[in-house]
Amino acid sequence: MSGSRRAGEVGLHYLTTSARLRRLVDEHMARSGVSLARTKILQVLAGSGPITQARLAAELSLAARSITQAVEAMERDGLVRRELDGTDRRAKVVTVTEAGARALADGDAAVDEILRRVFRGLEADELERLDALLAVVDATAESS
């Protein structure tokens, strides 16, 4: 079998596994009360502090409209607060609330739990090798 054909098969296997893993993580997180998408938004906000919706969208590589809808729903649920930007009245600054910080902690714990369960069959050196291989694939995909 040629290398490029094998690469295609491995690539499809990776995509299938990735989709399965994402569904599993989403389902597990939903049972704990927060989605993977919301957790990613909360992680960016917790790491950066208050930022504009435009910067949040850029950080997550999402369309402005998508981030607006997500942030509006999260604001309704009390996870974030939006305020007008003091320097640009057209922009809104998003901040994590105490409830959002608790949801982030719950989401992080849920992700950690399910991923530990999924990867428990791998030894530490195998995890390191997998991480290194995924970094190569990610870098190649980023530059393609």
N, C-alpha and C positions, 0 to 999 in steps of 0.2 A: 504494500500500500504506500502511495506517495506521501511525503511529509505534509503537503498542503491539504490532501484529502483527510489525513489523520488530524491535522489541525482543525479542520472543519468539524469533524466528529467530536473532538474534545471541546471545541467551542460551543457546540450545541449541548453537549453534556453539562458544561459549566452553566449555560443559560437556563437549562431546565432545573438544575440543582439550585441555582440562585433564586429562581422564581419560587420554587418549593420552600426554600429557607425563608424567603421574605414573607410568604403566606403564613408559615408557621410562626414567625416572630410577630406578625400583625395580629394573628388570632390570639396568641399568648398575651400580648400587650392589651388587646381589647378586653380580655378577661380581668386585667388589672386596672382598666379604666382609662387608658390613654393609647393613642395610636402611634405608630412609628413616625408618621408624618408630623404629628404634633410634637413628638419628642425631639425630632431634628430641629424644628423651629425653636423650641425651648432651649436646646443645647446651644444654638448659635447665640440666642439672647443672653443666656447665662454666661457664656464665654466673652461676649463683647460688651455687655452692658446695654443700656438703651441705644437703639439705632433706628434709623429711618426704615420705613417699609421698603423703599427702593434698595437700600443697602442689604436688607435682609433677603430680598428676592435675589439679588446678585450673589450673595454668599451661598445660597441654596441652589443657584442656577435654575430659578423658577421665573415664570412670567409674572409681571407686576400684578396682573388681574388675579392669578392663582394665589399669590401671597395675600392680596387684599381680602379675598374670600376666606382664606384660612384664618387670618388674623381677626377678621370680624367675628367669625364663629368662636374663636378662642377667647375673644373679649366678652362675648355674651356668656360664655361659660366661666368667666372670672379668672382665666389663666394668664391673661396679659392685659395691659392698660395701654391705650393710645392717647397721645396728646399732640397738639400742634407743635411743630418745631419752632423754637424761639427765633431762629435765623431765617427760616423759609416757611412762611405761613401756609404754603401749598402742601408741604410735606407733613407727615405724621411720624412721631417717634414712638416706638414700641418698647415696652418694659415688661419684664416678668413680674407677676404678682406673687404673694406668698403661696397662694393656691397653685400657681404655675410651678413654683419651685418644688412644692410637694409632689405635683404630678410628674415633674421631671425625675425626681428621685424614685418614684414608683416605676416610671417607665424604664429608667436605667436598670433598676433591680430586675424587672421582668425580662429585659433583653439579656442581661447577664445570666440569669437563671436558665433561659431556654438555650442560649448559645453554649453554655457549659454542658448542658445535657446533650446537645447535638454533637459537640466536638470531644466528648469524654473518651471516645475510642481512640483518639490520637495521642501519641506521646509528645512530650514537650519539644523534642527535636523535629518531629513531624509537623507540629504546629508552626514552628519557626520556618521550616522549608516551605510550607504552604503559604505562609505570610509573604515570604520573599518572592515566590512565584506569582502570587496575586499582585504584588507591587510591580513586577515586570509587565504583566498583562495590563494593569491599570495605566502605567506610563505609556505603553505602546498605544492603547486605546485613546488616551488623552492627546497624543501627538498625531493621530491618524485623521 
